[in-house]
Amino acid sequence: MAGNTLTTPPELSCTPSRAARELGLKRGEFDLAVHLGRIRTVPDEGGGGRRVARTEIDRLRSADGFPESLLESVRTVGTTDGAALMEITSARFTRFARLGLVVPVNFYLNRYRAVVWLYLAEELRQFAADKNHTSLLNGRTPEGLRDQLQAGLDLRPRNWRGRHLGFLLRQADGLWERAGALAALLDPVQIAEIVQDPYERAYLNRFRPDPPAHGAPGSTAAHLAERIMTAADPDEISWLRADLTQVLDEARLHRPAPRPTSEPVGPPPSLNEHPPEPAREPERSRGVLGWLRRRSA
């Protein structure tokens, strides 16, 4: 998290594309390294977005084993390669993933619009090397876990959302940005219930990140990515709503949401100035007596 809220002059930083080339990473690998906190970024004060400080690039390039160590830290594998890495069957690996024992770090949609989950190779090796997992890797799945699988448990989307929320919060530079990160995982109906003021809701939506790009906007792939991005479990929705409510209370005190105001008609009177008295119309007598007086005059 350190370094994400600092500002750096443009001449002492570079764009993400330039940083990826200098570090020997593909753009997807670079983005994943940023998501994982392996590469620290700073706000781009010139036009929004993020930049990478030259000192950060120098730090990474001077690390032991660069660039192989950096590349290996962001290497991802799918189910088949992940199972081979852990020396288990693909079916057992899928059970582990559904139970949340291994957590996806990314996903994409294949040509059949099926979700393909990706996992960090580094984390899978650590899981397989842990002696506490020997029975899971080699023995039968415990009965309690089997019951959860038979009931349809699949924690892959939820666990990915948890990792993605961590990335969004690391990139948030203020309270409204943090609120937007939490709101990104809730559907508009939930947000409307929490934020009933339309001006405040519009301001919050300015800081609400979009789902990861998958396909053209409005396409089947884009809708599927949006569904994966949106919290579905009641307890998950409950704690997201609670956290959003708390952060919004803090954000309102720090910087209330802007709202339109009516323009004054003229300059306000000074404190020592009395408002002008209204002009008086000439007094006129009424009735017949008044008519006779006016006629004689």
Secondary structure, 3 states (H helix, E strand, C coil): CCCCCCCCCHHHEECHHHHHHHHCCCHHHHHHHHHCCCCCCEECCCCCCEEEEHHHHHHHHCCCCCCHHHHHHCCEECHHHHHHHHCCCHHHHHHHHHHCCCCCCEEEECCCCCEEEEEEHHHHHHHHHCHHHHHHHHCCCCHHHHHHHHCCCCCHHHHHHHHHHHHHHHHCCCHHHHHHHHHCCCCHHHHHHHCCCHHHHHHHHHCCCCCCCCCCCCCHHHHHHHHHHCCCCHHHHHHHHHHHHHHHHHHHHHCCCCCCCCCCCCCCCCCCCCCCCCCCCCCCCCHHHHHHHHHHC
